[in-house]
Amino acid sequence: MSTANTKSVLLVVVLMTIAALGQAQFRPSLISRDTICLGDSVEVKLTFDAGFNGEVYADGSHLEDNCKVTGDGTNSLTLKLENSNCGVFQNSFDQTFMVFVNVAQRQNLIQDGDMAFLIQCKYDIDTSVTIRAGDVEVGRLSTELVENTAAPPQIRLTMWEGSDINSKGTSSASFVDIGQSLLLVASLEDDTVYKNVLLYNCRASSAADPSLEVELIDSAACINGALYNDIITTDSVEKTVNGDSPVEKWISFKAFKFPDADIVRFECQAFACFNPEDCDNTCSPVKRRKRDVEEITLKDVSKMTISGEIRVRTAEQRNTSAMKSAEVNSSSIICIPASGFAAGLALFVCVVVAAFVAATITCWRSKRDDTKPLVY
């Protein structure tokens, strides 16, 4: 082989070696890419097998400096993109943020062999966590028991004349006529501690025979439907606030009585509630129809019994009383016969005439004595 041919072969080998080395330096291989999903951004860390001098940028945002990073000849670089910029878009359906990233071997130039890939961050995760701290032992303070008992509720049962709480009489009813409109009222007298009252288990009984009784309000605070309209005239236990008392629970009814007894005694159970919303709406139409099956039983509560009584008279008793009163009035009149009255009147006239004559004679004599001459 001639010297010229040898030089040509060596030149070709050197050029190929230089080209290969240049290509190896210009095209480092990407060996890893790591994505870190932050609360407001995403970070992409790229690692190459040799120094990188190209650029990495978000697709469509090459001109924005905060959307790209330029290699400085080291083997790795990190691109940070905010979720609200650089073409990052959100898929609200599955809470995913995505962006396309381009890797160019040359700055400001895209050529064959450059890469592009999709970065995706998913936030559709359960963000609740349980954290625990280590036990800390704290010494106890010296304690002293301080306790008190709330005053018992002041609840009063009263019968009033009237058919409505707003038009009741000025005094409580004690002696009434049968069929007269009355109110049975349970009054909470003091609302400093208790704010409401429940009225239930109300019964009326005969003073002569307590076994004769009738239920007016049951244990669920429902009225006795069998007596509605005939005796009880309200369809439920009514409530009035800030009337004569802070809270009043009441029903209206027509006065009635039991055989062989004019006195009717009323007895109810009641308890007070601390909250204004409690003790209300304990009775529903279903409970009223099915009281025997769906009664509400009140357990473990502070109960109290309130009572009162009225005296009821029938129409016959009212008429008899009026007749007796008329007889008493007539017995106080003194009757004198006509003959006796005439004799008495004549005697009275004679006495008057005699007194007049005597007075006239006495006057005449006194004047006659005054006309005599004086004797010295």
GITASUL-V357654 format. One record per backbone hydrogen bond with DSSP energy under -0.5 kcal/mol. NH is the residue of the N-H (numbers start at 1). CO is the residue of the C=O. E is the energy in kcal/mol with one decimal. If there is no record, write none. Layout:
NH;CO;E  NH;CO;E
//
This chain:
6;2;-2.0  7;3;-2.1  8;4;-2.1  9;5;-2.4  10;6;-2.3  11;7;-2.3  12;8;-2.3  13;9;-2.4  14;10;-2.6  15;11;-2.6  16;12;-2.5  17;13;-2.4  18;14;-2.7  19;15;-2.7  20;16;-2.6  21;17;-2.8  22;18;-2.9  23;19;-2.8  24;20;-2.3  25;21;-2.3  26;22;-2.3  27;23;-2.2  31;29;-0.6  31;47;-2.5  32;47;-1.6  34;45;-2.7  36;43;-2.9  38;36;-0.7  38;41;-2.4  42;81;-2.7  43;36;-2.7  44;79;-2.9  45;34;-3.1  46;44;-0.6  46;77;-2.6  47;32;-2.6  48;75;-3.8  49;29;-2.2  52;74;-2.3  55;104;-2.0  56;69;-2.7  57;102;-1.9  58;67;-2.3  59;100;-3.1  61;58;-2.3  64;61;-1.1  65;63;-0.6  67;64;-1.7  68;65;-1.1  69;56;-2.7  71;54;-3.0  73;52;-2.6  77;46;-1.8  79;44;-2.8  80;78;-0.5  81;42;-2.8  81;79;-0.5  83;40;-2.6  85;82;-1.5  88;85;-2.0  89;98;-2.4  91;96;-3.5  92;90;-0.8  94;91;-0.6  95;91;-0.6  96;91;-1.9  97;121;-2.9  98;89;-2.5  99;119;-2.1  101;117;-3.0  102;57;-3.0  103;115;-3.2  104;55;-2.8  104;102;-0.5  106;109;-0.6  109;106;-1.0  114;111;-2.0  115;103;-2.1  117;101;-2.3  119;99;-3.3  119;117;-0.5  121;97;-3.1  123;95;-3.2  125;123;-2.1  127;125;-0.7  131;129;-0.6  138;136;-0.6  155;153;-0.8  156;187;-2.1  158;156;-0.5  158;185;-2.5  160;183;-2.3  161;171;-0.6  162;181;-2.3  167;164;-1.4  168;165;-0.7  169;161;-2.2  173;159;-3.0  176;311;-2.8  178;313;-2.4  179;255;-2.4  180;177;-2.0  182;253;-3.2  183;160;-2.7  184;251;-2.6  185;158;-2.7  185;183;-0.6  186;249;-3.2  187;156;-2.9  187;185;-0.6  188;247;-3.0  189;154;-3.1  189;187;-0.8  195;273;-2.6  196;273;-1.5  198;271;-2.4  200;198;-0.5  200;269;-2.6  201;218;-1.7  202;217;-1.5  203;267;-2.8  204;214;-2.6  205;265;-2.7  206;209;-0.7  206;212;-2.1  207;263;-1.9  212;209;-2.2  213;211;-1.0  214;204;-2.5  216;202;-2.7  217;202;-1.5  218;222;-2.9  221;218;-1.7  224;216;-2.2  225;223;-0.9  227;224;-1.8  228;225;-0.8  229;232;-3.3  230;228;-0.9  231;227;-2.7  232;227;-1.9  233;252;-2.5  234;252;-0.9  237;221;-0.5  238;236;-0.6  238;250;-2.8  240;248;-2.6  242;246;-2.6  243;245;-1.6  246;188;-0.7  247;188;-1.0  248;240;-2.6  249;186;-2.4  250;238;-2.0  251;184;-1.7  253;182;-2.4  254;231;-2.1  255;180;-2.7  258;261;-0.6  261;258;-1.4  264;310;-2.8  265;205;-2.7  266;308;-3.7  267;203;-2.6  268;306;-3.1  269;200;-2.6  270;304;-2.6  271;198;-1.2  273;196;-2.7  278;275;-0.9  280;277;-0.7  288;284;-2.2  289;285;-1.8  290;286;-1.9  291;288;-0.6  293;290;-0.8  294;290;-2.9  297;295;-0.7  299;297;-0.7  303;301;-0.9  304;270;-1.7  306;268;-2.5  308;266;-2.2  310;264;-2.2  311;174;-3.3  312;262;-3.3  312;310;-0.5  313;176;-2.0  318;314;-2.0  319;315;-2.4  320;316;-2.6  321;317;-2.2  322;318;-1.8  323;319;-2.2  324;320;-2.3  325;321;-1.9  326;322;-1.9  327;323;-2.2  328;324;-2.2  329;325;-2.0  330;326;-2.2  331;327;-2.1  332;328;-0.7  332;329;-0.6  333;330;-1.6  335;333;-0.5  341;337;-2.0  342;338;-2.2  343;339;-2.4  344;340;-2.4  345;341;-2.0  346;342;-2.5  347;343;-2.4  348;344;-2.1  349;345;-2.1  350;346;-2.4  351;347;-2.3  352;348;-2.0  353;349;-2.5  354;350;-2.8  355;351;-2.2  356;352;-1.9  357;353;-2.6  358;354;-2.4  359;355;-2.0  360;356;-2.0  361;357;-2.5  362;358;-2.2  363;359;-1.7  364;360;-2.2  365;361;-2.3  366;362;-1.8  367;363;-1.5  368;364;-1.9  369;365;-2.1  370;366;-0.9  371;367;-0.5  371;368;-1.1  372;369;-0.9
//
